[in-house]
Amino acid sequence: MLLLLSGTAHAKQNPQEPPQTIRIQVERVNVGVIVTDAHGQFVGGLRREDFHIFDNGTEQPLTDFAAVEEPAQVLLLIEAGPAVYLLEGGHLQAAFGLLNGLSAGDRVAVVKYAEAPQGILDFTTEKQAAAASFEQLHFNLGFGSLNLSSSVSNVIEWLTRVQGKKTIVLLSTGVDTSAVNERAKVLQQLKTGDVRLLAVSLAGGLQDSPPGNKKKTAAKNTPQLPSQFAQANQLLKQMAEATGGRAYFPVSEKDFSAVYAEIAQLVRHEYSLAFTPPMRDGAVHSIEVRIDVPQTPTPKAGVVYRLDHRRAYVAPAPQ
């Protein structure tokens, strides 16, 4: 994959890149669904008949169903700009916690971004290699660019070459200096693609931690201002929810530990559903998944499961 990371400019100019390919080749829509309970635990034991899937509001028959627990492919996309420099030690320690929570067969890649994404480590099952790669995360000071949207967009394009279940774990403040049109572009890519994004905000420490000497120096150079936090948080939520993922906003070390424990569970477990597109119109179709809550001998009143899944797909173009 790292060879692909260095070919970004060429990829943008190639008219046969994945967005166009997706539009003409979707004959089956795959939908990964994560079902969790009120405690954030994955709900196992659900059956095919428990699920109902809707295309633009109309229920479709399932053509395939499986309860999937398989090795995860996790791409860690880490902001390496001036704001995160303030948290260098803390958020990297949290990332180590994520690696420790993954299983032996899970594959991890590491990419950093500021002005543009840069591959640090290709997919590997060697968690120690992933941990060692953090030493290559040099943090930029000064008023450099933090092109979050365009960086995520490029990473999505790279991941189209990777087969199987894929998750981006984004460690970011949510600050975005990308061009205005890049945000709409990446949200569309996330909404209609097959990559789940889980966003972990690194801005909590900036809001709540008193700066030390190192932080005072860096704070003069960071583009992160208090008025930007709401906008940054909203972008992280939009990106995650577009893919059926989740956005987290931890502050304390305990918060980070809980977040990464949950992520390590979610990236491995899901229900895999599939259906055939009901029409060929080349348009974006909404996806909704519902479940019938299974009855138990002593059902708990008000039990509600949380479902996370992709929200849309692009139907095949007319022949």
N, C-alpha and C positions, 0 to 999 in steps of 0.2 A: 504493500500500500504506500510506503514512503516514496517510491518512485512516482506514484500518482500525485502525491502531495506537492512534488516539485514541478508538476506540469499544469498548474492552475491556469495560467494565461492561455495555454493551448486549449484546455478544456472549455474555456469560455467561448472560444472562437469556433469550436467544432459544432456544426449544425446537427450532428447525429448524437448529441449528448442525451442522457437519460430522460429529461423532461419530455422531449419529443417522442422518444421510444415508448415511454409509458402510455402516451396518448393513443398509440395505434396497436398495442399488443395486449391490453388487459382483457383477457377472456375469462378470467377467474379472479375474484376479489378475496384476498386472504385478510382476515381480521383477527388479530391477537387480542384477547380479552383477559384483563387481570381482575379478579374478584376478591375483594378483601372485606373482612368484618370490621366492627367498630373499633377493634384494637389494632387494625392494620395488618392482621394476619391473613395469608392467602387461604381462601376457602376451597378445599378440595372436595372431591366426591360428586361434583355436579355432572349431570348427564346431558346428552344431546337434546333430549326433549325439554330440558329446563331453559334452553336458550331460544330466543326469537330475534331475528335480525330484520331490519327495515331499510329499504332503499327509497329515499325521498318519501318516507312515510308509509310505504307499501311493504308488507311483510314478504320475504323471499324464502323459498325452501333452502335449507342447508344442504350443500353438496358434499361437505366434508366436516368432520368434527374430531378433535383429539384433545385430550388433556396432556399438555406438554410440560415436561420437566427435562430440559436439556442444557448443555453447557452454554453459558452466556457469552456474547461478544460485546464487550463494553469499550467504547472509545471515550476516554477521559479528555474533555476539551477544557483547558484551564486558562483563564485570563492571566496574562502576564504583563499587565500594565501598571501604571503608577499607583492606582488605588489599592491593588492587591499587594503591592510591596509593603504596605502598612501591616498586612496580616501574614507575611511570608511564612513565619514559623507555624502559626496556628492552623491555617488552612491546609498546609502540607501535612501536618500531623493528622488532620482529619482525613485526608486522602489516603494516608497509610491505613487508617481504620477501615476504609472501604476495601482496600486490597486484602486485608486480613479477613474480611467477612465473605469474600468470594470463595467459591469452591475450587478444588485443584484443577478441574477441567475447564474452567472459565478462561476465556482469552481476553487480554487487555491490550489496548493501544493507548498511547499518550500523545496528545497534540496540544501545543500552546498557541495562543493568539494574542495579538495586540492590533497592529495595523492589518495583518493578514495571518492566517493559520500556518503553522510550521510543524511538520511531523517530527516527533522526538523518538518514538518507539513504535515499531510495527506490532501487529497482533501477536501475542505470545501468551503461553500458559505460565511462564516464569514470573511469578509475582515479585520476586526479588529484583529481577531486571527492571520491572516497572517501577519499583520503589527507587532503584538507583537512578532511573531516568529523571527523577525529580530534580536531581542536582544540575541538570541542563536547563532548568527553567529560570533563565536570567530575566529579571524584572526590569522593565523600562521605566526610567524616571523622566520627568519633564512633561510637557503638554503633547504627548504623542497621541496617535489615534487609537481608539478602541472600537474597531469595526466588528461588533458582535454579529449583526445580522448577516453581513457579507461573509464572515468567517464560517458561520453555521451553514450558510448556503453552499459554500465550497465543500465543506465536510460531507454534507448530504450527497453531493455529486460523487465524491470519492467513494462513499459507502455503497453506491449502486454496484460497484465491482465486487463487493463482498457478499457471499451467499449466506443464507440462514437468518436467524433472528439477531437483530442489531439494536443496540441501545447507545445513545449518546448521554453521558453523564456530564452535564455542563456546570463547571465551577466558575461562577461569574458574579460581579457586582450588578450586572444588568445595564451598565452604562453603554450606550451605543452611539458612535459617531459616524455610522455608515450613511451613505446617501439616502435621501428620503424614500426612494423607490425600493431600496433593498429590504426594508422591513416587510412590505406587502409581498415581495417576491418570496422571502424565506418562509413567511407564514403559509403561503400557498403550497410551497414545497413540503413543509411539515404536515400540513393538513391532508394532502393527497398521497403522501409517500408511505413507506413501510418501515420507517425507523422511529423507534420510540425515544423521546427526549425526556430526561429527568433533570430538572434544574435545581441547583443548590446555590442559594444566594450567599455571597461572601460579604455582603454589605452590613450585616448585623454588627460586626466588630467595629466598623467605622462609625456607626451611630452610637454605640454604647460603651466602647472601650476608651478610657482616657489615654491620650497619646503620650508616648515616652519620647526620648530624645530622637530616636530613629524615626518615629512616626511624625514628630513635629517637622523634621526636615522634609520628609516625603509629602506631608500634607500640603505644603506650599505648592507642590507640583501636580497634585492629583486633580482631575477634572470633576471628581465627585463632589457635589454640593448637596446640602440637606434638601433643597427643593427638588432634586432629581430622584430622590429615593423612591417616591411613589411611582413615577414613570418607569424607572428601572425595574421595580418589582412587577409592575403590570406587564412589561415585555416578557419577563421570565415566565410569568403565568401563562401568557398567550402562547408562547412557544411550546411549553410543556403540554398544555391542554389540547393544542392542535393535533398532537400525536397520540393522545390517550395516555400521556405521562403525567407527572406531578411536579409541582414546584415547592421547594422547601425553603424556609427562612430561619435557619438556626442562629442562635446567638452564643450560647455557652458550649463548652466542651461536651457536656452531657447531651445537649441538643444534637450536636454533630454526630455523636456516637449512635444515638437513636435513629437519626436520618440514614446513616450509612448501613446500619443493620437492616433497616427496611428495604433500602435499595438493593442490597445483596440478595434479599429474598425475592424481590419483584422481578429482577432481571432473569431469573431462572424459571419462574412458574407462570404459566398462562394457559388459557384455553384457546385452541386454534380453530377458528370457524372459517368457512368458505362458502361463497355463493356465486352463481353465474349472473353477470350484469343483465338486467331485464331488457335493456335497449342499447342500441349503438347510436349515440347522438354526440359523442365527443365532449359532453358537458360534465361539469362537476356535480356529483350526486352525494347527498348527505347519507351518512350511515348512523343508525341507532341500534343498540343492542339492549334487550331487556331479558330478565330472567324471572322464572317462577320460583319464588323462595320455597325450597323443599320443606315439607311439614315434618315435624318431629313429634314423638309422643308427648312432649311438654314444650310446645313452641313458646318462645319468649315474645311478649307483646312488643310491637314496634321494631322488630329486628329488620334492619335495612342493610343490604350489602352495597358496597361501592363498586361500580364498574368503570374501568378505564380502558378505552379502545380508540382507534383512529376514527375520525369523524367524517371522512369523505374519501372519495376516489374519483379519478377521471375515467369516464366510460369510454369504450372503444369508439373510434370515429366511424361514421357511416361508410359502408363499403361502396 
